Each structure stands twice: as C-alpha cells, then as structure tokens.
C-alpha cells in the first residue's frame, strides 16, 4: 500500500504493467516521486502453479 506523504504525493500516477495471461501478475512499475522516479521490474519469481506464459520485452 502506498500512503500519501513522504516521497509520494496525492496527485500523479503510477503505471503498473500486468502479465497478459489470466494471472495478471504485476511485472513492471513506474512512478514519479518528490526526489525523482521509481522503476521496478520483475526479475524472477517462485511459488507459481505452472509456468509464466507472458514475456517481458
């Protein structure tokens, strides 16, 4: 959960890329904060039932 205050403002946006399969797993996140920006990308995973069929390009 992201709370208002600190690095995060009440306005703005956060972009979340989801896998294009039925699981809709968050694979990438991008947002701007007061001191710059935050970019996160899923590098590995474990504990899923079956393979992840989506590709990150």
C-alpha positions as a Markdown table, in Angstrom:
| # | Residue | x | y | z |
|---|---|---|---|---|
| 1 | Unk | 0.0 | 0.0 | 0.0 |
| 2 | Unk | 1.3 | 3.5 | -0.9 |
| 3 | Unk | 0.3 | 6.2 | 1.5 |
| 4 | Unk | 0.2 | 9.9 | 0.8 |
| 5 | Unk | 3.1 | 11.9 | 2.2 |
| 6 | Unk | 6.8 | 11.3 | 2.4 |
| 7 | Unk | 8.0 | 10.6 | -1.1 |
| 8 | Unk | 4.5 | 10.2 | -2.6 |
| 9 | Unk | 2.1 | 13.0 | -3.5 |
| 10 | Unk | -1.7 | 12.7 | -3.6 |
| 11 | Unk | -1.7 | 13.7 | -7.3 |
| 12 | Unk | 0.2 | 12.0 | -10.1 |
| 13 | Unk | 0.1 | 8.5 | -11.4 |
| 14 | Unk | 1.6 | 5.1 | -11.0 |
| 15 | Unk | 2.0 | 2.8 | -14.1 |
| 16 | Unk | 1.7 | -0.9 | -13.5 |
| 17 | Unk | 2.3 | -3.4 | -16.3 |
| 18 | Unk | 0.5 | -6.8 | -15.8 |
| 19 | Unk | 1.2 | -10.1 | -17.4 |
| 20 | Unk | -1.2 | -10.7 | -20.3 |
| 21 | Unk | -2.4 | -14.1 | -19.1 |
| 22 | Unk | -5.2 | -15.0 | -16.7 |
| 23 | Unk | -3.0 | -14.3 | -13.6 |
| 24 | Unk | -2.4 | -10.6 | -14.3 |
| 25 | Unk | 0.9 | -10.6 | -12.3 |
| 26 | Unk | 2.5 | -7.2 | -11.9 |
| 27 | Unk | 5.7 | -7.4 | -13.9 |
| 28 | Unk | 6.8 | -3.7 | -14.0 |
| 29 | Unk | 6.0 | -0.5 | -12.1 |
| 30 | Unk | 6.9 | 3.1 | -12.8 |
| 31 | Unk | 6.1 | 6.3 | -10.7 |
| 32 | Unk | 7.5 | 9.7 | -10.1 |
| 33 | Unk | 8.3 | 10.8 | -6.5 |
| 34 | Unk | 9.5 | 14.0 | -5.0 |
| 35 | Unk | 13.2 | 13.2 | -5.4 |
| 36 | Unk | 13.0 | 11.5 | -8.9 |
| 37 | Unk | 11.3 | 8.4 | -10.0 |
| 38 | Unk | 10.9 | 4.7 | -9.1 |
| 39 | Unk | 11.2 | 1.9 | -11.7 |
| 40 | Unk | 10.8 | -1.7 | -10.7 |
| 41 | Unk | 10.8 | -4.8 | -12.9 |
| 42 | Unk | 10.1 | -8.4 | -12.0 |
| 43 | Unk | 13.4 | -10.3 | -12.5 |
| 44 | Unk | 12.4 | -13.8 | -11.1 |
| 45 | Unk | 9.5 | -15.5 | -9.4 |
| 46 | Unk | 8.8 | -18.6 | -7.5 |
| 47 | Unk | 5.8 | -20.4 | -6.0 |
| 48 | Unk | 3.5 | -20.1 | -9.0 |
| 49 | Unk | 1.4 | -23.1 | -10.0 |
| 50 | Unk | 2.7 | -23.7 | -13.6 |
| 51 | Unk | 4.9 | -21.6 | -15.9 |
| 52 | Unk | 4.5 | -17.9 | -16.5 |
| 53 | Unk | 3.5 | -17.7 | -20.2 |
| 54 | Unk | 3.9 | -13.9 | -20.7 |
| 55 | Unk | 7.2 | -12.4 | -21.9 |
| 56 | Unk | 8.8 | -9.2 | -20.7 |
| 57 | Unk | 10.4 | -7.3 | -23.6 |
